[in-house]
Amino acid sequence: MQRWRAELLERLRSCFVRTQTWQQATRYVSAVASDLPKRNGWTIAEHVGDRSPDRTQRLLNRAVWDGDEAMSLVRRFVVDGLGTAARRRRRGLVVGALDETGQQKRGAATCGVKRQYMGCAGRVDNGINTVHLSYVREQVGHALIGARQWIPAEQIDDPDTAQAMGLPADLRFRTKGQLAIDICTDAYADGVRFDVICGDEVYGGCTQLREFFEQQQQAYVLRVACTFLLDVGGGVRLTCQQAVKQLVGPRQWEVRSAGTGSKGQRWYAWAQIATASPRHLLLVRRHLGTGELAFHYCYLPEGQPTTMTRLIRAAGLRWPVEEDFEFGKDQFGLDQCQARLHTAIRRHTVLVMAALAICAVAAAQLRARTDTQAPPPAIPDQAPPADPGLIPLTVPETRRLLARLQHQPTPPDHAHHWSTWRRRHQARSRWFHQRTRLSRAYVLVN
């Protein structure tokens, strides 16, 4: 694990004018990957041995270093690292997953803060939102590789507010869909290629974003609202809801898995609806228990497979970006930044992404050597195995081990003992969850 940490931090060295600033950044990355319960300027400064938070605050606010280039290097590190791990497995889909995440804030002084819907709170609240792109390699791993903070137009248009928040003079208002275009443009410029791009309704409903992907000949599977209009031919336009009622019969639903989760296969009923365009279609997902529908508008360039299986696999690979947000916040303090200025928030985000990238690449490349799980159950009444084995190293487990390697107050084998205990316990729990799912009868709700 130390090898991957050293490799990325050495790559980042070129972004810094002064060696002392780069060294402070490496300490910052180590601190956000440590066991600190809260990761802010004061706690990080204390953890790295500084006598005050001044150096940490200078790193984020005033020091001369290129945050955009640092993000580019983190992106290339993730793509290279997961690509190396993927060579040891059969070729899977490479998916770019778009989503935004937020951080609740108090007051009105923080850059980008506004009362808005906060997914992290599940309600309208005061906070900031950032659009992210996650790089997902099927059955290998995933990590965040791009980020742009959403800034309200009123903050950009008010010169006094813009100056107080440290906004760049050339910054222009961008919707979340337009920020996604900027992030993907940066990724393409770095040579990153995706089989499919996925995103929720915020991105599926953005016409400009869909047109951008089609100009790039980029396949996408984007969630859209039930009111999204489809051209089904003959001059007829229907909403997704109307299209399902009029064009999908009971025999057209197929029960298929959206992929393997920690508790087994994720089963749904699926149907697809053709449109007037031969390169576009609507993929509909139906929950087997509640009957709730989800709609995915799909574009497939000329020469790419149009099988329903491939589209379902792609749709099922959007969830890792949510896992990246969970890891980023719980394990590395992505949402614990107390900075207020635009540059400081972006730099904290980049350094957290670097810490996440190190652990994600390490976990992916060690997966084959650390996965000793017993075979999954085949029948509902199967007896449990005597030894459930160990689940492969995860990002949280890798972070714990890396933190112990850098700061080891306990005996050397203590961290390894607890890591093994946790992974064996999780393997046993996973086996029983999978067996429970085998006993369920999957039927369509009328």
Salt bridges, closest charged atoms under 4 A:
GLU7 OE2 - ARG11 NH2 3.04
ASP35 OD1 - ARG399 NH1 3.06
ASP35 OD2 - ARG404 NH1 2.28
ASP50 OD1 - ARG55 NH1 3.68
ASP68 OD1 - ARG346 NH2 2.80
ASP80 OD2 - ARG11 NH2 3.53
ASP125 OD2 - ARG123 NH2 3.17
GLU138 OE1 - ARG313 NH2 2.59
GLU154 OE2 - LYS114 NZ 3.40
ASP182 OD2 - ARG148 NH1 3.67
ASP182 OD1 - ARG174 NH2 2.78
ASP186 OD2 - ARG148 NH2 2.83
ASP190 OD2 - ARG75 NE 2.89
ASP190 OD1 - ARG76 NH2 3.13
ASP195 OD2 - ARG91 NH1 3.17
GLU201 OE2 - ARG223 NH2 3.21
GLU214 OE2 - HIS280 NE2 2.82
GLU254 OE1 - ARG256 NH2 2.58
GLU302 OE1 - ARG279 NH1 3.96
GLU323 OE1 - HIS142 NE2 2.86
ASP324 OD1 - HIS142 ND1 2.77
ASP387 OD1 - ARG424 NE 3.68
GLU397 OE1 - ARG400 NH1 2.94
GLU397 OE2 - ARG422 NH2 2.75
